Amino acid sequence: MTTLYIVRHAFAGHHGDPGYPGYPDDSQRPLTPKGIKQFSKLVKRLAGGGLAPQTVVTSPYVRCRQTAELLCEGVDPSPELVELEALEPGSELEALIDWSNRQDADSLAWVGHSPDVEHLAAALVSMRAGNISFSKGAVAAIRFDDEIAIGAGELRWFVSPKVLG
């Protein structure tokens, strides 16, 4: 049995936000203090309920990497952290699934971008892509009886930092 946690990166600044310097390269946008605080609070709550991925796989974009680091810091034992280009925006789902199934882990977390995380989650649990929406910092837990495969997952829970206030 495999548990997969799909995570959308926490809140990052947008071009034009007050106090946000703007980055010519979108991959360099960092999390905001609000994003860090909200996601850390969510991870603490989820870890208390059993969230414990053995491996956290992240897009190399700064905001995803920072989100993944917060996740790793918030669970015990601290999972292995891996950057994977297959989680960059617009990447192929099959490459990510293949890589994940080659790992020796019963639980993994993927940290990525919208709309990709919605498409990934929907495909894995046989939903229409528009039926699930990840706000920034949202986490879905999907369980597989065997390896990760399209249409083979069961959505166990879904939570957003907004539910914690």
Buried (B, 14 or more C-beta within 10 A) or exposed (E): EBBBBBBBBBBBBEEEEEEBEEBEEEBEBBBBEBBBBBBBBBBBBBBEEEBBBBBBBBBEBBBBBBBBBBBBEBBEEEBBBBBBEBBBBEBEBEEBBEBBBEBEBEBBBBBBBBBBBBBBBBBBBEBEEEEBBBEBBBBBBBBBEEEBBBEBBEBEEBBBBEEEE
